[in-house]
Amino acid sequence: MNNAVGGEVKNSIMDMHSLKEHFSYLGDSYVVGGLILGPGQ
C-alpha cells in the first residue's frame, strides 16, 4: 500500500495508492484507490 497522509484523518478508510499529503481534515470518508486529494479539491 502506497498511501501518503498529512493532516488529520478521523473515521476514514483509504484504499491503496491514495494520496492526501496537504494539511487538512478528512473525516467520516471512504477514499477510493488512486485518488489524490489536494488543496482546493
N, C-alpha and C positions, 0 to 999 in steps of 0.2 A: 504494500500500500504506500503510495507516494502522495500523502496529504501534507499540506502546509497550512498551519493555523496561526493567526495572530489576533490579538484582542481577546474578547470574552465570548465563550460558547457555552450555552446552557440548554439542557434537554434537547439536544440535536443529534442527528445521525448524518455522517458524511461518508458517501460511497468512496471507492478507490479513485485516486487521481483527481481529487477536488482540491482547489486552492482558495484559501482565504487568508491572504498574507498581510492585509492592512488592518490597522487598529480600528475595530468596530465591534458591535454587539450582534450576535446571531443567536436567536432563541426560538425554541419550540418549532424546529425546522427539520426537513429531510432534504439533503442536498444530493442531487444525482451525480453520478460519476462523470468526470471530465469537465465539470463546471468550474469556472474561475470567477470568484466574487471580488470585485474591486471597488474603489471609490466611485460614487455616482451611479452605481448599477442597482 
